Amino acid sequence: MGYLTVDPQKVSTPELHGYLLGAVAPRPIAFASTIDKSGRVNLSPYSFFNAFSANPPMLVFSPARRVRDNTTKHTLENVEELPEVVINICDYSMAEQMSLASTEYDKGVNEFVKAGFTEAKSKKVSPPRVLEAPVSMECLVERVVKLGDQGGAGNLIFCRVLLVHVNERILDENKKIDPYKLDAIGRMGGDWYVRANGEALFTIPKPLRQKGIGVDQIPGHIRLSKILTGNQLGRLGNVEKFPEAEEINAWQQKPEVLNILDDRNLSEEERQEALHRLAANLLDKNQTEDAWKVLLQNATFS
């Protein structure tokens, strides 16, 4: 299977836009509330958004110039008049209303009202926050960086976080944000979104501070396995050292291992594949050390 190669200089901006947004996904959504110099409220979502610093606490989002007519968004115009914004985080329960707020209503039309959201008074900035949002961040706009003057050009809005409001309903017993309770959504390409919940969520142990052995140090018969995936090899490479011989030998007495080793109907290749399948199952359960003890049965390091 080959590759489609796209040269930005040889395709239209809308076509390139589609490839970029389809590939760079999922993207978090900044549901930005602003006001203009007359005090009129605007609320609009942007998926060119992320957190870029904790000290100082900085968020950046980008209202791009409209491709079709090269006009600018009300949000950009508002922060240039009054450099304040509240970045609200969207959960699944808000998805349809959030999408409705992206409608290009005339300037001065309040999207809080149109989309059915509740204005909550902010403490340090003038724009209101979205009461229904699980998290809202009051921000001072420190600067705006214009990336171009043609349709599709971004405008990076640098926002210093002054205050964070976290609804207690999304916190766990340790006062940390629980991703399942947050139930966040992200933007994909076209009309597609993603819901960060259920089986879509998974964990990966952070790399060891002492440095993992790396995939390159995994014995060849394991590294080139027909059973183990790249993800599973990455998990295996995230250990500081191989298990000791006595630990490996102790696993020979485990029924699930013993049954494989003692099965005279298996060829050596089939026995190895059976051990790899058992190890893969253990890796899927985050039992990495035990997976290594299975994989190194009767093995020599190479």
Buried (B, 14 or more C-beta within 10 A) or exposed (E): EEEEEBEEEEEEBEEBBBBBBEEEBBBBBBBBBBBBEEEBBBBBBBBBBEBEEEEEBBBBBBBBBEBEEEEBBBBBBBBBEBBBBBBBBBBBEBBEBBBBBBEEBEEEBBBBEBBEBEBBEBEEBBBBBBBBBBBBBBBBBEEBEEEEEEBBBBBBBBBBBBBEBBBEEBBEEEEEBEBEBBBBBBBBBEEEBBBBBEEEEEEEEEEEEEEBBEBEBBBEEBBEBEBBEEEBBBBBBBBEEBBEEEBBEEBBEBEEBEEBBEEEEBEEEEBBBBBBBBBBEBBBEEBBEBBBBBBBBEBEEE
